[in-house]
């Protein structure tokens, strides 16, 4: 047996590299498939939309007009407008159809605004998550 030839012989390098690459690809595929099978991929897709809203208060009539100023379009079924702690509305602002830039809704409060906070709340399709995407304190 020639020792020098043992160190210079590189015939087995290619199969070893091939096996290492196949193992790496298998591990990556298993991780990706496992993520979606366990449902971790679904939570990534449930992010809230990015949109800006403007609030216009008419304190003489206890009205508020909420207007979508820009950003993502949002189905109206996923939006809810709330106010303060009591959430007392004579007529709650309700959006219809697809809410996009320029869409607005007007509502009337049961009582004076007195600094209450009005919020636009987005809820995911399946109802598993919700987030306030805009809010404004009413003038006193």
C-alpha positions as CSV (number, residue, x, y, z in Angstrom):
1,X,0.0,0.0,0.0
2,X,1.4,3.3,-1.0
3,X,0.8,6.0,1.7
4,X,1.6,8.9,-0.7
5,X,-1.1,7.7,-3.1
6,X,-3.7,7.5,-0.3
7,X,-3.4,11.2,0.4
8,X,-3.4,12.3,-3.2
9,X,-6.2,10.1,-4.4
10,X,-9.4,12.2,-4.8
11,X,-11.8,9.6,-6.4
12,X,-14.1,9.6,-3.3
13,X,-14.5,13.4,-3.0
14,X,-17.4,13.7,-5.5
15,X,-19.7,11.0,-3.9
16,X,-19.1,12.5,-0.4
17,X,-20.1,16.0,-1.6
18,X,-23.1,14.6,-3.4
19,X,-24.3,12.8,-0.2
20,X,-23.9,16.0,1.9
21,X,-25.9,18.0,-0.6
22,X,-28.7,15.5,-0.7
23,X,-28.9,15.4,3.1
24,X,-29.0,19.2,3.2
25,X,-31.8,19.4,0.6
26,X,-33.8,16.8,2.5
27,X,-33.5,18.6,5.8
28,X,-34.6,21.9,4.2
29,X,-37.6,20.3,2.5
30,X,-38.6,18.6,5.7
31,X,-38.5,21.9,7.6
32,X,-40.7,23.7,4.9
33,X,-43.2,20.9,4.7
34,X,-43.3,20.6,8.5
35,X,-44.0,24.3,8.9
36,X,-47.1,24.2,6.7
37,X,-48.4,20.8,8.1
38,X,-48.2,22.1,11.6
39,X,-50.1,25.3,10.6
40,X,-47.3,27.7,11.3
41,X,-47.5,29.0,7.7
42,X,-51.1,30.2,8.3
43,X,-50.2,32.7,11.0
44,X,-47.7,34.4,8.7
45,X,-50.5,35.2,6.2
46,X,-52.8,36.8,8.9
47,X,-51.1,40.2,9.0
48,X,-53.2,43.4,9.4
49,X,-53.6,45.7,6.4
50,X,-51.7,49.0,6.2
51,X,-54.1,51.8,5.8
52,X,-54.6,55.4,7.1
53,X,-57.9,56.8,8.2
54,X,-59.0,60.4,8.9
55,X,-61.6,61.4,11.4
56,X,-63.8,64.5,11.1
57,X,-65.9,65.4,14.2
58,X,-69.0,67.6,14.0
59,X,-69.6,68.3,17.6
60,X,-72.7,70.4,16.9
61,X,-74.5,67.2,15.6
62,X,-72.5,64.6,17.5
63,X,-71.4,63.2,14.1
64,X,-68.1,61.6,13.1
65,X,-67.0,60.9,9.5
66,X,-64.3,58.2,9.1
67,X,-62.5,58.4,5.7
68,X,-60.0,55.9,4.3
69,X,-57.1,58.1,3.2
70,X,-54.8,55.6,1.6
71,X,-53.1,52.2,1.8
72,X,-54.5,48.7,1.4
73,X,-58.1,48.0,0.3
74,X,-60.1,46.3,3.0
75,X,-63.4,44.4,2.8
76,X,-66.0,46.3,4.9
77,X,-66.9,43.1,6.7
78,X,-63.5,43.1,8.4
79,X,-63.9,46.7,9.7
80,X,-65.6,47.9,12.8
81,X,-65.7,51.5,14.2
82,X,-66.0,51.8,18.0
83,X,-65.9,54.6,20.4
84,X,-65.0,55.2,24.1
85,X,-65.9,52.8,26.8
86,X,-69.7,52.7,26.3
87,X,-69.7,52.4,22.5
88,X,-73.1,54.2,22.4
89,X,-74.1,55.0,18.8
90,X,-77.4,56.3,17.5
91,X,-76.0,55.4,14.1
92,X,-72.7,53.5,13.9
93,X,-70.4,54.4,11.0
94,X,-70.6,51.4,8.6
95,X,-68.5,50.9,5.5
96,X,-69.9,49.1,2.6
97,X,-68.2,47.0,-0.1
98,X,-64.5,47.2,-0.6
99,X,-63.0,50.1,1.5
100,X,-60.3,51.9,-0.4
101,X,-59.0,55.5,-0.7
102,X,-61.9,57.9,-0.6
103,X,-64.4,55.6,1.1
104,X,-66.1,57.1,4.1
105,X,-68.7,56.3,6.7
106,X,-70.6,58.7,9.0
107,X,-72.1,57.9,12.4
108,X,-73.9,59.7,15.2
109,X,-73.1,59.4,18.9
110,X,-75.8,59.0,21.6
111,X,-74.0,61.6,23.7
112,X,-71.4,64.3,23.4
113,X,-68.0,63.2,22.4
114,X,-66.1,64.6,25.5
115,X,-62.7,63.4,24.4
116,X,-63.7,59.8,23.7
117,X,-61.5,57.7,21.5
118,X,-62.9,56.5,18.1
119,X,-61.1,53.4,16.7
120,X,-61.2,51.5,13.4
121,X,-60.7,47.9,14.2
122,X,-59.7,45.3,11.6
123,X,-60.6,41.6,12.2
124,X,-59.1,38.7,10.2
125,X,-61.3,36.6,7.9
126,X,-61.5,33.7,10.4
127,X,-61.9,36.0,13.4
128,X,-58.8,34.7,15.1
129,X,-57.1,38.1,15.4
130,X,-57.9,41.7,15.4
131,X,-56.0,45.0,15.6
132,X,-56.7,48.7,15.9
133,X,-55.5,50.2,12.6
134,X,-56.5,53.8,13.3
135,X,-57.7,55.8,16.3
136,X,-58.4,59.4,17.2
137,X,-59.5,61.2,20.3
138,X,-62.6,63.4,19.8
139,X,-62.4,67.1,20.8
140,X,-63.8,68.1,24.2
